[in-house]
Amino acid sequence: MNVKGNRQVVYAEYKQMSSFKIPDGIDLNDKKQVTSWHVYWNVLYIQYAGTDFADCVKIEPTINAEEDFCVKRPSEVEITEDEWDSYYDEDCE
């Protein structure tokens, strides 16, 4: 029960997904081909072996989470205790 001293909130989590096409013949786990790779601001960056970080290949998503994001139904919903009572006024009963 949600009462003062035992506050609860509902958290809804929305998962987004982007998809990036890896160039043919590339194995991202092969350190002989790829020094490093990461996704940052929804762009895949690949640093090929023997190249500088500044020369990373930038790949835009083929499925873009930012365009396809939908808040109709969350991926997960849970009721949890509000650790900080941050959503309730002192006078709220």
Summary of the structure (lengths in Angstrom):
residues: 93
radius of gyration: 21.7
end to end distance: 11.7
largest distance: 64.3
contacts: 169
relative contact order: 0.30
helix: 8%
strand: 34%
